[in-house]
Amino acid sequence: MMAGLLVAQYAEQLRMEQRHLQMADVDIEEGWQRIRKEENRVLDLQARGYDSRQAERLVEVLKHTLVEWERHRTLIIQRVSYLQTEVDQAPSAAH
């Protein structure tokens, strides 16, 4: 009985982490889109002869943030993998 409860908890955690992974994927894609927009703004500022240093710094901050989001996504994938293994290895009677 206790094993069945544990498997159910793992299964619920797995569903939650899979949702987190989907949200991370969306956030990362939107982050890349934002970076591309800001890079285009930098180019536009430069082409028009304006100082683009602030905009360039923003692009670097966005890129750093995106690296951290991708690291977090990797941790989510590792957690999903662990939970999936735990659920898959449970005796079928516990499912």
ZAVEXSE-289031 format. One record per residue: residue in one letter; x, y, z of N, C-alpha, C, O in turn. Coordinates in pm, whole numbers, padded with zeros to 5 digits, always signed. Last residue first. Layout:
AXYZXYZXYZXYZ/...
END
This chain:
H+00051+00059-01003+00003+00165-01096-00139+00190-01079-00195+00275-01149/A+00112-00160-00851+00110-00032-00783+00059+00081-00873+00026+00188-00822/A+00126-00367-01023+00012-00365-00932-00001-00233-00861-00109-00196-00816/S+00372-00332-01145+00252-00295-01219+00128-00292-01132+00033-00220-01164/P+00624-00179-00943+00546-00299-00980+00414-00258-01044+00351-00161-01001/A+00818+00081-01095+00724+00037-00991+00652-00089-01038+00623-00106-01156/Q+00966+00175-01300+01018+00059-01226+00925+00007-01119+00950-00097-01059/D+00830+00401-01388+00841+00285-01476+00886+00158-01403+00847+00047-01440/V+00869+00576-01172+00733+00533-01207+00738+00406-01291+00660+00313-01268/E+01149+00608-01184+01084+00559-01062+00944+00505-01091+00906+00400-01040/T+01180+00713-01442+01241+00585-01407+01174+00525-01284+01146+00405-01280/Q+01045+00955-01410+00996+00858-01508+01052+00720-01478+00979+00620-01486/L+01212+01081-01224+01075+01045-01187+01017+00941-01283+00947+00850-01240/Y+01447+01114-01384+01448+01039-01257+01308+00992-01220+01288+00875-01187/S+01345+01274-01593+01406+01143-01621+01407+01056-01495+01371+00938-01501/V+01267+01502-01455+01168+01424-01529+01220+01283-01554+01148+01186-01536/R+01520+01587-01364+01416+01548-01266+01309+01463-01335+01265+01362-01279/Q+01642+01648-01607+01701+01547-01519+01598+01496-01419+01591+01376-01392/I+01474+01853-01694+01485+01730-01772+01542+01617-01687+01496+01503-01694/I+01530+02045-01497+01394+01990-01508+01399+01858-01584+01334+01761-01544/L+01795+02099-01560+01762+02040-01429+01622+01978-01431+01599+01872-01373/T+01759+02216-01812+01837+02092-01799+01807+02022-01667+01795+01900-01662/R+01623+02447-01737+01555+02347-01820+01626+02212-01812+01562+02108-01806/H+01831+02581-01609+01716+02537-01531+01638+02430-01606+01593+02332-01546/R+01988+02634-01832+02041+02550-01723+01926+02495-01639+01925+02378-01602/E+01813+02805-01966+01848+02677-02028+01909+02581-01926+01885+02461-01932/W+01810+03020-01789+01685+02947-01815+01714+02811-01876+01649+02712-01843/E+02077+03099-01815+02028+03049-01686+01897+02972-01703+01876+02869-01638/V+02074+03186-02079+02165+03076-02039+02116+03014-01908+02115+02892-01893/L+01896+03401-02053+01857+03284-02132+01945+03163-02100+01896+03050-02096/T+02053+03580-01909+01930+03527-01850+01886+03400-01922+01845+03303-01858/H+02245+03635-02102+02284+03572-01976+02163+03508-01908+02170+03397-01857/K+02085+03761-02294+02154+03637-02328+02196+03562-02202+02185+03440-02195/L+02004+03989-02151+01904+03893-02198+01967+03758-02231+01911+03654-02200/V+02253+04111-02120+02178+04069-02002+02073+03964-02041+02055+03864-01971/E+02312+04166-02389+02399+04077-02312+02329+04026-02186+02343+03909-02151/V+02106+04344-02452+02116+04217-02525+02201+04119-02445+02167+04001-02436/L+02177+04555-02280+02051+04484-02261+02054+04349-02330+02009+04249-02273/R+02413+04639-02401+02418+04580-02266+02291+04501-02236+02295+04394-02175/E+02306+04741-02637+02397+04626-02644+02408+04558-02508+02411+04436-02499/A+02165+04957-02535+02092+04849-02601+02177+04723-02611+02127+04612-02596/Q+02380+05112-02446+02277+05065-02351+02200+04946-02409+02174+04848-02340/R+02519+05162-02691+02580+05087-02580+02479+05033-02481+02491+04919-02437/S+02452+05305-02914+02380+05178-02892+02432+05100-02772+02394+04985-02752/D+02394+05624-03020+02472+05546-02925+02393+05420-02890+02280+05428-02841/Y+02306+05651-03372+02282+05670-03228+02376+05583-03145+02431+05483-03193/G+02311+05614-03648+02414+05696-03585+02394+05723-03437+02461+05811-03382/R+02147+05441-03769+02101+05580-03766+02197+05672-03691+02171+05791-03674/A+02280+05204-03729+02263+05251-03867+02221+05398-03871+02255+05470-03964/Q+02252+05179-03452+02384+05200-03510+02373+05257-03651+02448+05348-03688/L+01975+05134-03433+02036+05249-03365+02171+05283-03428+02201+05399-03454/D+01959+04894-03579+01887+05014-03624+01947+05139-03562+01969+05239-03631/L+02109+04721-03419+02151+04749-03557+02086+04876-03611+02150+04956-03679/V+01946+04728-03191+02086+04772-03185+02134+04810-03324+02192+04917-03345/R+01714+04612-03293+01711+04751-03245+01851+04809-03238+01874+04925-03273/N+01808+04354-03341+01764+04437-03455+01757+04584-03416+01789+04672-03497/E+01847+04276-03078+01962+04284-03168+01929+04369-03291+02012+04447-03339/E+01581+04274-02995+01673+04372-02937+01799+04387-03023+01852+04497-03038/K+01483+04060-03146+01424+04194-03159+01521+04301-03109+01539+04404-03173/R+01643+03851-03048+01650+03888-03191+01594+04029-03214+01649+04107-03291/I+01554+03846-02782+01694+03878-02813+01707+03922-02959+01775+04021-02988/R+01289+03765-02818+01318+03897-02759+01460+03940-02791+01485+04056-02824/Q+01329+03508-02917+01261+03608-02999+01291+03749-02949+01314+03840-03028/W+01450+03389-02694+01526+03402-02819+01462+03506-02911+01533+03583-02976/G+01230+03404-02519+01354+03473-02488+01440+03494-02611+01495+03602-02632/E+01050+03233-02639+01016+03375-02632+01139+03459-02600+01152+03572-02648/E+01194+02995-02593+01165+03039-02730+01131+03189-02733+01179+03261-02821/I+01190+02995-02311+01317+03001-02384+01295+03048-02527+01371+03131-02578/D+00915+02974-02256+00991+03089-02208+01121+03106-02285+01159+03218-02321/V+00861+02722-02372+00795+02843-02423+00874+02967-02383+00897+03055-02465/D+01022+02558-02210+01042+02561-02355+00981+02687-02417+01041+02750-02503/A+00904+02604-01962+01043+02645-01984+01071+02655-02133+01137+02749-02179/M+00656+02481-02001+00662+02626-01977+00803+02679-02002+00819+02787-02057/Q+00740+02215-02030+00669+02282-02139+00675+02433-02124+00697+02506-02221/L+00850+02178-01775+00935+02167-01893+00869+02235-02013+00936+02306-02089/H+00624+02197-01616+00731+02296-01600+00823+02296-01721+00869+02402-01765/R+00494+01966-01703+00432+02098-01728+00537+02209-01717+00540+02302-01798/Q+00674+01782-01601+00652+01787-01746+00585+01918-01785+00617+01975-01889/E+00640+01828-01329+00768+01863-01391+00757+01867-01543+00823+01948-01608/M+00377+01728-01300+00408+01868-01268+00538+01911-01335+00545+02020-01393/R+00412+01458-01367+00319+01542-01445+00350+01691-01424+00350+01769-01519/L+00589+01388-01158+00630+01376-01298+00541+01464-01386+00592+01536-01472/Q+00430+01419-00934+00547+01505-00950+00595+01504-01095+00636+01608-01148/E+00253+01209-00988+00203+01347-00983+00318+01446-00999+00305+01546-01070/A+00430+00993-00972+00356+01016-01096+00303+01160-01100+00308+01225-01205/Y+00511+01010-00706+00609+01027-00814+00538+01060-00945+00583+01147-01020/Q+00264+00951-00586+00328+01081-00563+00432+01111-00671+00440+01223-00722/A+00227+00692-00677+00128+00794-00713+00187+00934-00693+00163+01024-00774/V+00443+00569-00551+00439+00573-00697+00340+00681-00743+00367+00753-00839/L+00358+00600-00284+00482+00662-00329+00484+00674-00481+00523+00779-00535/L+00129+00442-00285+00118+00585-00255+00242+00659-00305+00231+00768-00361/G+00243+00192-00336+00146+00248-00430+00130+00398-00411+00118+00473-00508/A+00393+00156-00105+00462+00168-00234+00370+00230-00338+00413+00312-00418/M+00190+00125+00084+00278+00239+00093+00351+00263-00039+00368+00378-00081/M+00083-00120+00000+00000+00000+00000+00086+00126+00000+00060+00221-00074/
END
